[in-house]
């Protein structure tokens, strides 16, 4: 969408504006120069033997956004089905050793990624139930289903990897899950590793419970979810936009991830070069793999990663949010104290959420934004305000609306079912003057601020 760009080229921001914008709203807020907070492109994972006394290790997953990115961890104990999770006191490193109180429970790790533009969170899938310290089966990797998530197609689950006394035998039980809710129910008769998708599965995701048994005991683990099932005869459906990961600077290599799709059997890729607002895109000749070396011709422009997904019913194309490209560093620099901003500079002086905290994944909330003239008590009318949540899989960007005569603009944010029930939703708020020229957008009549809404 055309509103996804976070500004163009160079930004001249006054020191006073940065200081004045550093206030707390919700959980945390900060003034930023560019809107490129972390965006999750691949969920965190947990490796190791899921057994009391064994060491588990968290992998943060894949993330896009301005680099460098740092990661913080919080391990959570959940019930045997992977829901009802609560944080484990003191379990904040990348590794965790299950204790006796974890036996029979499952574990999840929450990863918080942070860069200079903000923070975002992502959760791993739940582990198998923590096994007691003996030789009963214990899962070491999560099973995964393969196949096309489309009516009439067959999906097959592998066993994952297990430790324990051999031989180990496996049985299966498939579930139908409501997307984004964690609510699943068993499918009658679906008890083999392969499952043929039926009409009743359309609109749902599927997963399999893999049950491992040996002479000592039995344990089980749920597989990862399939994509959302689409009807027979439906072309692929994009459920989460492709993502660009890496430093979009001339000479650097960036990587594109396909996002999430339903009903796709194959993918093709194309990198595109766009104008500074992320529109007017043209294919870059020969740039048809998931990796791309940013070219000199991209400097000052934006790039997108375009994915075309195909199945027997047709093809669908979707592109990432535009990433702004900076020129390679020349080694020249100036001290920030020598910079002078234009006299007129917008300030996002107040932000209010309703309801706050928010606890309705798939529902909407409002964000009221007040815009004033920096260094004065005057409100600004007619300023264009726009809100971009991160990650985009949790909530959708708002429309761009004008502030009223009292300086306030009220915007609605639509969340998705993927919104978690705890943590925070980070958003970038932008206010700018109308018009499309550098003078209007970049000459001081523009500002940005990171805010966050507490989730419950």
C-alpha positions as CSV (number, residue, x, y, z in Angstrom):
1,X,0.0,0.0,0.0
2,X,1.2,3.5,-0.8
3,X,1.2,4.7,2.7
4,X,3.8,2.2,4.0
5,X,6.8,4.4,3.5
6,X,8.2,6.0,6.6
7,X,9.7,9.2,4.9
8,X,12.2,9.8,2.2
9,X,15.9,10.4,2.0
10,X,17.5,12.8,4.5
11,X,15.5,14.0,7.5
12,X,16.4,17.3,9.3
13,X,15.2,17.0,12.9
14,X,15.8,19.5,15.6
15,X,17.4,18.5,18.8
16,X,14.6,20.2,20.7
17,X,12.1,18.0,18.9
18,X,13.9,14.8,19.8
19,X,14.1,15.8,23.5
20,X,10.5,16.9,23.7
21,X,9.2,13.7,22.1
22,X,11.0,11.4,24.5
23,X,7.9,10.8,26.7
24,X,6.2,7.6,28.0
25,X,2.9,6.6,26.5
26,X,1.4,3.2,27.4
27,X,4.6,1.1,28.1
28,X,7.3,3.1,26.2
29,X,7.6,5.9,23.7
30,X,10.5,7.5,21.8
31,X,11.2,10.0,19.1
32,X,12.8,8.3,16.1
33,X,14.6,9.5,13.0
34,X,13.4,6.7,10.7
35,X,10.5,4.2,11.1
36,X,12.2,0.9,10.8
37,X,11.5,-1.0,14.1
38,X,12.1,-4.8,14.2
39,X,9.6,-7.0,12.2
40,X,9.5,-10.7,12.7
41,X,10.0,-12.8,9.5
42,X,10.4,-16.2,11.1
43,X,9.2,-17.3,14.6
44,X,11.6,-18.2,17.4
45,X,12.3,-21.9,17.9
46,X,13.4,-24.1,20.8
47,X,16.0,-26.7,20.5
48,X,17.1,-29.5,22.9
49,X,15.6,-32.4,24.8
50,X,12.3,-31.5,26.5
51,X,13.1,-33.3,29.7
52,X,13.7,-32.2,33.3
53,X,17.4,-31.4,33.8
54,X,18.2,-31.1,30.1
55,X,19.2,-27.7,28.6
56,X,16.9,-26.1,26.1
57,X,18.2,-23.3,23.8
58,X,16.1,-20.6,22.2
59,X,16.8,-19.3,18.6
60,X,15.4,-15.8,18.2
61,X,14.1,-16.5,14.7
62,X,14.5,-14.1,11.7
63,X,13.9,-10.4,11.9
64,X,13.9,-7.4,9.6
65,X,14.4,-3.7,10.6
66,X,17.2,-1.4,11.2
67,X,20.4,-3.1,12.4
68,X,21.8,-3.8,14.9
69,X,19.0,-5.7,16.6
70,X,19.4,-7.1,20.2
71,X,17.3,-9.8,21.7
72,X,15.8,-10.5,25.1
73,X,14.2,-13.7,26.2
74,X,11.5,-14.7,28.6
75,X,10.6,-18.4,29.1
76,X,7.0,-19.3,29.9
77,X,5.3,-22.4,31.4
78,X,2.1,-23.4,29.7
79,X,-0.5,-26.2,30.3
80,X,-0.2,-29.5,28.5
81,X,-2.0,-28.2,25.4
82,X,0.3,-25.1,25.0
83,X,-2.1,-22.5,26.4
84,X,-2.6,-20.7,29.7
85,X,1.1,-19.6,29.7
86,X,2.8,-17.6,32.5
87,X,6.3,-16.2,32.7
88,X,8.9,-18.2,34.7
89,X,10.6,-16.0,37.2
90,X,14.3,-15.4,36.4
91,X,14.2,-17.4,33.1
92,X,15.4,-14.6,30.9
93,X,18.5,-16.1,29.1
94,X,18.6,-17.9,25.8
95,X,18.9,-21.2,27.6
96,X,16.6,-22.8,30.2
97,X,16.8,-26.1,32.2
98,X,13.3,-27.5,33.0
99,X,12.7,-28.3,36.7
100,X,10.4,-30.7,38.4
101,X,7.6,-28.2,38.4
102,X,7.7,-28.2,34.6
103,X,7.1,-31.9,34.2
104,X,3.8,-32.5,32.3
105,X,3.7,-28.9,31.2
106,X,4.8,-27.3,27.9
107,X,7.2,-24.4,27.4
108,X,7.2,-21.3,25.2
109,X,9.9,-18.6,24.8
110,X,9.0,-15.0,24.1
111,X,11.7,-13.0,22.2
112,X,11.8,-9.2,22.3
113,X,13.8,-7.7,19.5
114,X,15.0,-4.1,19.9
115,X,16.7,-1.6,17.7
116,X,17.1,2.2,17.7
117,X,13.6,2.5,16.2
118,X,11.6,0.4,18.7
119,X,10.8,-3.1,19.9
120,X,8.6,-6.0,18.9
121,X,7.8,-9.4,20.3
122,X,7.3,-12.9,18.9
123,X,6.5,-16.2,20.6
124,X,7.8,-19.7,19.7
125,X,5.5,-22.7,19.3
126,X,5.0,-24.7,22.5
127,X,7.3,-27.6,23.2
128,X,6.2,-31.1,23.9
129,X,5.2,-31.8,27.5
130,X,8.3,-31.8,29.7
131,X,9.3,-35.4,30.4
132,X,10.5,-36.7,33.8
133,X,14.2,-37.5,34.2
134,X,14.1,-41.0,32.8
135,X,14.1,-42.7,29.4
136,X,10.5,-42.1,28.4
137,X,10.2,-40.4,24.9
138,X,11.1,-36.8,24.8
139,X,10.8,-34.6,21.7
140,X,13.9,-32.7,20.6
141,X,12.4,-31.0,17.5
142,X,8.9,-30.0,16.6
143,X,7.1,-32.1,14.0
144,X,6.0,-30.2,10.8
145,X,3.3,-30.9,8.3
146,X,4.1,-30.7,4.6
147,X,1.7,-30.4,1.6
148,X,-0.6,-27.7,0.2
149,X,-3.2,-26.3,2.6
150,X,-6.1,-26.6,0.1
151,X,-9.3,-28.6,0.0
152,X,-8.7,-32.0,-1.6
153,X,-4.9,-32.0,-1.0
154,X,-3.0,-34.3,1.3
155,X,-0.9,-33.0,4.2
156,X,1.6,-35.3,6.0
157,X,3.2,-34.8,9.4
158,X,6.7,-36.1,10.2
159,X,7.6,-37.4,13.6
160,X,10.1,-34.8,14.6
161,X,13.0,-36.0,16.6
162,X,12.9,-37.9,19.9
163,X,15.2,-39.2,22.6
164,X,14.3,-42.1,24.8
165,X,14.6,-45.9,25.1
166,X,14.1,-47.6,21.7
167,X,12.0,-48.8,20.0
168,X,9.6,-45.8,19.9
169,X,6.3,-46.2,18.2
170,X,4.2,-43.3,16.9
171,X,0.5,-42.6,16.6
172,X,-1.3,-39.4,15.3
173,X,-4.3,-37.3,15.9
174,X,-5.1,-34.3,13.7
175,X,-6.8,-31.1,14.9
176,X,-8.6,-28.3,13.2
177,X,-7.6,-24.8,14.6
178,X,-9.2,-21.4,14.4
179,X,-6.5,-19.0,13.1
180,X,-4.9,-16.7,15.7
181,X,-6.8,-18.0,18.7
182,X,-5.0,-21.2,19.8
183,X,-8.4,-22.9,19.8
184,X,-8.3,-26.4,18.3
185,X,-10.5,-29.5,18.2
186,X,-9.7,-33.1,17.2
187,X,-11.0,-34.4,13.8
188,X,-12.8,-37.7,14.1
189,X,-11.0,-40.5,12.4
190,X,-7.9,-38.5,11.4
191,X,-5.4,-40.8,13.1
192,X,-2.7,-41.4,10.5
193,X,0.4,-39.4,9.5
194,X,-1.3,-38.3,6.2
195,X,-4.6,-36.4,6.1
196,X,-6.8,-35.5,3.2
197,X,-8.2,-32.0,3.6
198,X,-12.0,-31.8,3.4
199,X,-14.5,-29.0,2.9
200,X,-15.0,-28.5,6.6
201,X,-11.4,-27.5,7.0
202,X,-11.6,-24.4,4.7
203,X,-10.8,-21.3,6.7
204,X,-9.0,-23.2,9.5
205,X,-5.4,-24.3,10.1
206,X,-4.4,-27.9,10.8
207,X,-1.9,-29.5,13.1
208,X,-1.2,-33.0,14.3
209,X,-0.6,-34.4,17.7
210,X,2.3,-36.9,17.5
211,X,2.2,-39.4,20.3
212,X,5.4,-41.3,21.1
213,X,5.4,-44.5,23.2
214,X,8.2,-46.8,24.5
215,X,8.5,-49.3,27.3
216,X,8.9,-46.6,29.9
217,X,6.0,-44.3,29.0
218,X,4.2,-42.1,26.5
219,X,4.5,-38.4,25.6
220,X,3.2,-36.2,22.8
221,X,3.9,-33.0,21.0
222,X,1.8,-30.9,18.6
223,X,3.2,-30.1,15.2
224,X,3.5,-26.7,13.7
225,X,0.4,-25.3,12.1
226,X,-0.3,-25.5,8.3
227,X,-1.3,-22.3,6.5
228,X,-5.0,-21.4,6.5
229,X,-6.9,-23.9,4.3
230,X,-8.4,-22.5,1.1
231,X,-11.2,-23.9,-1.0
232,X,-10.6,-26.1,-4.0
233,X,-10.1,-24.1,-7.1
234,X,-8.8,-21.0,-5.2
235,X,-5.5,-19.4,-6.2
236,X,-3.0,-18.9,-3.4
237,X,-4.0,-16.4,-0.6
238,X,-1.4,-14.2,1.1
239,X,-2.0,-14.0,4.8
240,X,1.2,-12.2,5.9
241,X,3.2,-9.9,3.6
242,X,6.7,-10.8,2.4
243,X,9.5,-9.2,4.5
244,X,12.9,-7.8,3.6
245,X,15.6,-8.6,6.2
246,X,19.0,-6.8,6.3
247,X,20.7,-3.4,5.9
248,X,19.3,-1.7,2.8
249,X,22.5,0.2,2.1
250,X,24.2,0.2,-1.3
251,X,26.6,-2.7,-1.5
252,X,25.0,-4.7,1.3
253,X,23.0,-8.0,0.7
254,X,19.4,-8.1,1.9
255,X,17.2,-11.2,2.0
256,X,13.5,-11.6,1.2
257,X,11.1,-13.9,3.0
258,X,7.9,-15.1,1.4
259,X,5.6,-14.2,4.3
260,X,2.7,-16.6,4.9
261,X,0.5,-18.1,2.2
262,X,-2.4,-20.5,2.0
263,X,-2.8,-22.9,-1.0
264,X,0.7,-22.2,-2.5
265,X,2.6,-25.0,-4.1
266,X,5.5,-23.0,-5.6
267,X,7.0,-19.5,-5.5
268,X,8.9,-17.2,-7.8
269,X,10.6,-14.0,-6.7
270,X,11.3,-10.5,-8.2
271,X,13.0,-7.5,-6.6
272,X,11.6,-4.1,-7.7
273,X,13.0,-0.6,-7.5
274,X,10.4,2.1,-6.5
275,X,10.3,5.8,-6.0
276,X,10.8,7.4,-2.5
277,X,7.1,6.9,-1.6
278,X,7.2,3.2,-2.5
279,X,5.2,3.5,-5.7
280,X,6.1,3.5,-9.4
281,X,7.9,0.2,-9.0
282,X,9.8,-1.5,-11.9
283,X,11.4,-5.0,-11.9
284,X,15.2,-5.1,-11.4
285,X,16.5,-7.2,-14.3
286,X,17.9,-10.5,-13.1
287,X,17.0,-10.0,-9.5
288,X,14.9,-13.1,-9.1
289,X,16.2,-14.9,-6.0
290,X,15.6,-14.4,-2.3
291,X,18.9,-12.5,-2.0
292,X,19.7,-9.1,-3.5
293,X,22.8,-7.0,-3.5
294,X,21.6,-3.4,-3.1
295,X,22.8,-1.4,-6.2
296,X,24.0,2.1,-6.6
297,X,20.9,2.8,-8.8
298,X,18.8,2.1,-5.7
299,X,20.3,4.9,-3.6
300,X,17.7,7.4,-2.4
301,X,14.9,5.1,-3.7
302,X,13.1,2.2,-2.2
303,X,13.1,-1.5,-2.9
304,X,10.4,-4.2,-2.5
305,X,10.5,-8.0,-2.5
306,X,7.7,-9.3,-4.8
307,X,6.6,-12.9,-4.4
308,X,4.3,-14.8,-6.8
309,X,2.7,-17.9,-5.3
310,X,1.2,-20.5,-7.6
311,X,-1.0,-23.6,-7.4
312,X,-3.0,-25.5,-10.0
313,X,-5.8,-22.9,-9.8
314,X,-3.7,-19.8,-10.5
315,X,-1.2,-17.4,-9.2
316,X,-1.2,-14.5,-6.7
317,X,1.4,-11.8,-6.2
318,X,2.2,-9.8,-3.1
319,X,5.1,-7.4,-2.2
320,X,6.8,-6.4,0.9
321,X,6.7,-3.0,2.5
322,X,9.1,-0.7,0.7
323,X,12.5,-0.4,2.3
324,X,14.4,2.9,1.9
325,X,17.9,2.6,0.5
326,X,20.8,4.7,1.8
327,X,24.0,5.4,-0.1
328,X,27.2,3.7,1.0
329,X,29.1,5.6,3.6
330,X,31.8,8.0,2.3
331,X,33.4,8.5,5.7
332,X,32.2,12.1,5.9
333,X,30.4,13.2,9.0
334,X,29.3,16.3,10.8
335,X,28.5,16.8,14.5
336,X,24.8,16.8,15.3
337,X,25.3,20.1,17.3
338,X,26.1,21.8,14.0
339,X,22.7,21.0,12.5
340,X,19.9,23.5,12.3
341,X,16.2,22.6,11.7
342,X,13.6,24.8,10.1
343,X,11.8,27.1,12.5
344,X,8.5,25.3,12.1
345,X,8.6,21.7,13.3
346,X,5.7,19.4,14.2
347,X,5.5,17.7,17.5
348,X,3.4,14.7,18.5
349,X,2.7,15.9,22.0
350,X,0.1,13.5,23.2
351,X,-1.3,10.0,22.4
352,X,-4.3,8.3,24.0
353,X,-5.5,4.7,23.5
354,X,-9.0,3.3,24.0
355,X,-9.4,0.8,25.4
356,X,-6.1,0.6,27.3
357,X,-4.9,-2.1,28.0
358,X,-6.3,-3.9,24.9
359,X,-7.3,-7.6,25.1
360,X,-9.4,-8.4,22.0
361,X,-7.3,-10.0,19.2
362,X,-9.2,-9.4,15.9
363,X,-11.0,-6.4,17.3
364,X,-10.3,-2.6,16.9
365,X,-9.1,0.1,19.2
366,X,-8.7,3.8,18.7
367,X,-5.6,6.0,19.0
368,X,-6.0,9.7,19.5
369,X,-3.0,11.8,18.4
370,X,-2.4,15.5,19.2
371,X,-0.1,17.5,17.0
372,X,1.4,20.9,18.2
373,X,3.9,23.3,16.9
374,X,7.2,22.6,18.6
375,X,8.3,25.1,21.2
376,X,4.8,26.7,21.5
377,X,1.4,25.9,23.0
378,X,-0.3,26.1,19.6
379,X,-2.1,23.1,18.2
380,X,-1.8,22.3,14.5
381,X,-4.9,21.7,12.3
382,X,-4.7,19.9,8.9
383,X,-1.6,17.8,9.8
384,X,-1.7,14.3,8.2
385,X,-1.4,11.6,10.8
386,X,-0.7,7.9,10.0
387,X,-0.1,4.9,12.3
388,X,1.9,1.8,11.4
389,X,1.9,-1.2,13.9
390,X,4.8,-3.6,14.1
391,X,4.8,-6.4,13.3
392,X,2.2,-6.0,10.6
393,X,0.8,-9.5,11.2
394,X,-0.6,-8.3,14.5
395,X,-2.5,-5.2,13.3
396,X,-3.1,-3.2,10.1
397,X,-1.8,0.3,9.3
398,X,-4.4,3.1,9.7
399,X,-5.7,5.4,7.1
400,X,-3.9,8.8,7.0
401,X,-6.2,11.4,8.6
402,X,-6.1,15.1,9.2
403,X,-6.0,16.7,12.6
404,X,-9.0,18.8,13.5
405,X,-9.1,22.4,14.7
406,X,-8.2,21.3,18.2
407,X,-5.0,19.5,16.9
408,X,-6.4,16.0,17.5
409,X,-6.9,13.1,15.0
410,X,-8.6,9.9,16.0
411,X,-7.6,6.8,14.1
412,X,-8.9,3.2,14.2
413,X,-6.5,0.2,14.3
414,X,-7.8,-3.2,13.2
415,X,-6.0,-6.0,14.9
416,X,-5.7,-9.6,13.7
417,X,-6.3,-12.9,15.5
418,X,-2.5,-13.3,15.7
419,X,-2.3,-10.5,18.3
420,X,-0.9,-12.1,21.5
421,X,-2.7,-11.9,24.8
422,X,0.2,-10.3,26.6
423,X,3.1,-8.0,26.0
424,X,2.9,-4.8,24.0
425,X,1.9,-3.7,20.5
426,X,4.5,-1.2,19.1
427,X,3.3,1.5,16.7
428,X,5.0,4.3,14.8
429,X,3.0,7.5,14.6
430,X,3.8,9.9,11.8
431,X,2.6,13.5,11.4
432,X,3.4,15.6,8.3
433,X,2.4,18.5,6.3
434,X,0.3,17.9,3.1
435,X,2.0,17.8,-0.3
436,X,4.5,15.5,-2.0
437,X,7.5,17.7,-2.2
438,X,10.7,17.3,-0.2
439,X,10.1,20.8,1.2
440,X,6.7,19.8,2.5
441,X,7.6,16.3,3.8
442,X,11.2,16.5,4.7
443,X,11.9,20.1,5.4
444,X,11.0,20.1,9.1
445,X,7.2,19.8,8.6
446,X,7.3,16.1,9.6
447,X,7.8,14.1,12.8
448,X,7.6,10.5,14.0
449,X,7.2,8.9,17.4
450,X,7.1,5.3,18.7
451,X,4.4,4.4,21.1
452,X,3.1,1.1,22.5
453,X,-0.1,-0.3,23.8
454,X,-0.2,-2.8,26.7
455,X,-1.9,-6.1,25.8
456,X,-3.8,-8.2,28.3
